[in-house]
Amino acid sequence: MPRQPTPVPLHGDLHPGNIVLTHNGPRVFDAKGYAGDPAFELANALRHPKGMTDLVRNPRQIETCLSLYSEAMKVSEKRLAQWATAKCALSICWRSGGTIENDPEADLLRLFLDATDQ
C-alpha cells in the first residue's frame, strides 16, 4: 500500500493566473495556505490557462505538463494526475449546484481519469 507523503506547505491554488511577473521576478498571490501532499500543488495548473480549451484538453499537452510538473515537484505523474482528477471533479461539483449535467469540463475530467491509468 502506498504511503502518504509528509505534508509540506502549499500555495493551494497554484496556476498561471495566480502568478505575476514583477521587476523583482515572479510573485504568486491568492495563496490558500494549505499543508499537504506535494502532488496536490500543481494539480490545478493542469486545467489552465483558462480560455485555451483545446490546448488544455490536448492529450499531448496533458502528458507534457504531467512530466514537467511531476519532475519539478518530485512526485509521480500518476499521483499528480489523480490530484488533477480530484480538483477537476471538485470544480464540477461546486459549479453543479447539486445537478451534474453537461459540465464544460466533463471531457477534461475523462482525460485526467485516463492519465491516472499510466
C-alpha positions as CSV (number, residue, x, y, z in Angstrom):
1,M,0.0,0.0,0.0
2,P,1.5,3.4,-0.9
3,R,2.4,5.7,2.0
4,Q,1.1,9.2,2.3
5,P,3.9,11.7,1.7
6,T,4.9,14.0,4.5
7,P,2.8,17.1,4.3
8,V,4.5,20.2,3.0
9,P,3.4,23.9,2.9
10,L,1.4,24.5,-0.3
11,H,0.1,27.5,-2.1
12,G,-3.1,25.5,-2.7
13,D,-4.2,27.1,-6.0
14,L,-1.1,27.5,-8.0
15,H,-1.6,28.1,-11.7
16,P,-0.6,30.8,-14.2
17,G,-3.5,33.1,-13.3
18,N,-2.1,33.4,-9.8
19,I,1.4,34.4,-10.8
20,V,2.6,37.8,-11.8
21,L,5.9,38.9,-13.2
22,T,7.3,41.9,-11.3
23,H,10.6,43.8,-11.6
24,N,11.8,41.6,-8.7
25,G,10.8,38.4,-10.5
26,P,7.7,36.2,-10.4
27,R,5.4,36.5,-7.5
28,V,2.4,34.3,-6.5
29,F,-0.8,35.6,-4.9
30,D,-4.2,34.2,-3.8
31,A,-2.5,31.5,-1.7
32,K,-4.8,29.3,0.2
33,G,-2.1,28.3,2.7
34,Y,-2.6,24.6,2.8
35,A,-0.3,21.9,4.1
36,G,-0.5,18.6,2.2
37,D,0.7,16.2,-0.5
38,P,3.3,17.9,-2.8
39,A,1.5,16.3,-5.8
40,F,-1.5,18.5,-5.0
41,E,0.3,21.8,-5.6
42,L,0.3,21.8,-9.4
43,A,-2.9,19.7,-9.9
44,N,-5.0,22.8,-10.7
45,A,-2.4,24.1,-13.1
46,L,-3.3,21.3,-15.5
47,R,-6.7,23.0,-16.0
48,H,-5.0,26.2,-17.1
49,P,-4.6,28.5,-18.9
50,K,-8.3,29.3,-18.8
51,G,-9.8,30.1,-22.1
52,M,-7.4,27.8,-24.0
53,T,-9.8,24.8,-24.1
54,D,-8.2,23.0,-27.0
55,L,-4.7,23.2,-25.5
56,V,-5.8,22.1,-22.0
57,R,-7.6,19.1,-23.5
58,N,-4.8,18.0,-25.8
59,P,-3.6,14.7,-24.5
60,R,0.0,15.5,-25.5
61,Q,-0.2,18.8,-23.5
62,I,-1.5,16.8,-20.5
63,E,1.4,14.3,-20.8
64,T,3.9,17.1,-21.2
65,C,2.6,19.0,-18.2
66,L,2.4,15.9,-16.1
67,S,6.0,15.1,-16.9
68,L,7.3,18.7,-16.3
69,Y,5.2,19.2,-13.1
70,S,6.0,15.8,-11.6
71,E,9.7,16.3,-12.2
72,A,9.6,19.8,-10.7
73,M,7.7,18.7,-7.6
74,K,9.5,15.3,-7.3
75,V,6.2,13.4,-7.4
76,S,4.8,10.6,-9.6
77,E,2.9,11.6,-12.8
78,K,0.2,9.2,-11.7
79,R,-0.3,10.8,-8.3
80,L,-0.4,14.3,-9.9
81,A,-2.9,13.0,-12.5
82,Q,-5.0,11.7,-9.6
83,W,-5.0,15.0,-7.8
84,A,-5.8,16.8,-11.1
85,T,-8.8,14.4,-11.5
86,A,-9.9,15.2,-8.0
87,K,-9.6,19.0,-8.5
88,C,-11.5,18.9,-11.7
89,A,-14.3,16.8,-10.2
90,L,-14.5,19.1,-7.3
91,S,-14.9,22.1,-9.5
92,I,-17.6,20.3,-11.5
93,C,-19.4,19.6,-8.2
94,W,-19.1,23.2,-7.0
95,R,-20.5,24.5,-10.3
96,S,-23.3,22.0,-10.4
97,G,-25.4,23.3,-7.6
98,G,-26.2,19.6,-7.0
99,T,-27.0,18.5,-10.5
100,I,-24.1,17.5,-12.8
101,E,-25.3,17.6,-16.4
102,N,-23.2,18.6,-19.4
103,D,-20.5,20.3,-17.4
104,P,-18.0,22.1,-19.7
105,E,-15.1,20.2,-18.0
106,A,-16.6,16.7,-18.1
107,D,-14.4,15.8,-21.1
108,L,-11.4,17.2,-19.3
109,L,-12.2,15.0,-16.3
110,R,-12.3,12.0,-18.6
111,L,-8.8,12.9,-19.9
112,F,-7.4,13.2,-16.4
113,L,-9.0,9.9,-15.4
114,D,-7.3,8.3,-18.4
115,A,-4.0,9.8,-17.3
116,T,-4.3,8.1,-13.9
117,D,-4.1,4.7,-15.6
118,Q,-0.4,5.2,-16.6
